[in-house]
Amino acid sequence: MVKRSKVKITILKKLSTEEIFGDDPPFGETLKPCGQFEIDQEFVVGEDGRMPEGFCHWAWNDLYKVVTTLRYGGNFSPIKEKEGSIVRCCTDGLRPVIFELRRIE
């Protein structure tokens, strides 16, 4: 049977429309950073692979394939010291959140 690892998701950064687009945001409205997460907040995906409680459903949909790859031992980085980890963001184009995902044993 294949070993399933846990994955820790850490919130690295949250961006606002102003940080991305300056004074000319799409739709003419400046939006604050996502209110779902806080910087340095951590979530752990257990061996069952379920979305952690309190996690954004949209962000989970964006990260699920990466979480699954890490859970089953896959890697994304050619740098050996970074195996088992990756940085990704959600697909909210107006105020994305940047996550670090790291396999934990």
Secondary structure, 3 states (H helix, E strand, C coil): CCCCCEEEEEEEEECCHHHHHCCCCHHHCCCCCCCCCCCCCEEEECCCCCCCCCCCHHHHHHHHHHHHHHHCCCCCCCCHHHCCEEEEECCCCCCCEEEEEEEEC
